Amino acid sequence: MKTMIPMNSVFKLYVDNEAAVKLAQNPKFYRRTKHIRNGHFYVRECVSDGELEVKRVTAEFQLADIMTKPLLKPRLTTLCDKIRLT
């Protein structure tokens, strides 16, 4: 069941994986993607419904890395500055 949350604009999801962007935007089924779970198809459905926009961002600007990867101090400092975390 889909829970509807009213939004004023399309939610943007930034990913640093070109293949993920293409899979989210292409509604075709491919034999090579049959292993992908239903969660991915939910994202694809949201994209086709205009509720979600998946955009590519280079790894350099992927702000989520601060929460998902161990980073060296210069990279950590750069990302902290970008999200205004002191």
C-alpha positions as MATLAB code, in Angstrom:
seq = 'MKTMIPMNSVFKLYVDNEAAVKLAQNPKFYRRTKHIRNGHFYVRECVSDGELEVKRVTAEFQLADIMTKPLLKPRLTTLCDKIRLT';
ca = [
       0.000    0.000    0.000;
       1.356    3.368   -1.003;
       1.370    6.107    1.642;
       0.779    9.514    0.122;
       2.650   12.488    1.542;
       1.660   15.824    0.015;
       4.649   17.548   -1.586;
       5.016   20.856   -3.373;
       7.634   19.611   -5.817;
       9.185   16.451   -7.203;
      11.592   14.789   -4.788;
      15.100   14.446   -6.232;
      17.285   11.446   -5.488;
      20.963   11.976   -6.305;
      23.029    8.850   -6.979;
      26.587    8.376   -8.192;
      25.812    5.247  -10.198;
      24.902    5.759  -13.863;
      23.405    2.261  -14.156;
      21.053    2.937  -11.232;
      19.829    6.127  -12.915;
      19.172    4.319  -16.193;
      17.352    1.429  -14.487;
      15.138    3.827  -12.539;
      14.202    5.776  -15.652;
      13.670    2.830  -18.029;
      10.388    0.939  -17.477;
      11.441   -2.038  -19.640;
      12.076   -5.437  -18.090;
      15.365   -7.081  -18.988;
      16.389  -10.671  -18.373;
      19.654   -9.461  -16.836;
      17.790   -7.455  -14.184;
      15.488  -10.231  -12.995;
      17.499  -10.551   -9.754;
      16.531   -7.035   -8.650;
      14.064   -7.021   -5.778;
      10.682   -5.322   -5.769;
      12.025   -2.295   -3.863;
      13.772   -1.149   -7.006;
      10.556   -1.398   -8.989;
       8.877    0.868   -6.433;
      11.479    3.530   -7.257;
      10.870    2.985  -10.967;
       7.113    3.345  -10.394;
       7.624    6.618   -8.497;
       9.788    7.936  -11.346;
       7.185    7.025  -13.966;
       4.423    8.615  -11.834;
       6.423   11.855  -11.658;
       6.798   11.663   -7.875;
      10.553   11.088   -7.897;
      13.397   12.274  -10.094;
      16.624   10.266  -10.093;
      19.664   12.330  -11.044;
      23.318   11.452  -11.381;
      25.889   13.238   -9.282;
      29.617   12.587   -9.428;
      31.186   10.772   -6.496;
      32.958   14.005   -5.591;
      29.629   15.647   -4.738;
      27.852   12.642   -3.197;
      26.962   14.055    0.225;
      25.604   10.714    1.462;
      29.180    9.404    1.635;
      29.606   11.198    4.945;
      27.123    8.737    6.493;
      27.952    5.600    4.524;
      31.725    5.378    4.105;
      34.881    5.765    6.142;
      36.542    8.918    4.833;
      39.948   10.512    5.114;
      40.028   13.819    6.970;
      40.265   16.111    3.882;
      37.217   14.465    2.246;
      35.304   14.442    5.535;
      36.058   18.132    6.081;
      34.917   19.000    2.542;
      31.621   17.152    2.926;
      31.014   18.611    6.385;
      31.483   22.087    4.932;
      29.015   21.332    2.125;
      26.268   20.291    4.533;
      27.211   23.063    6.974;
      28.148   20.635    9.742;
      30.661   21.982   12.214;
];
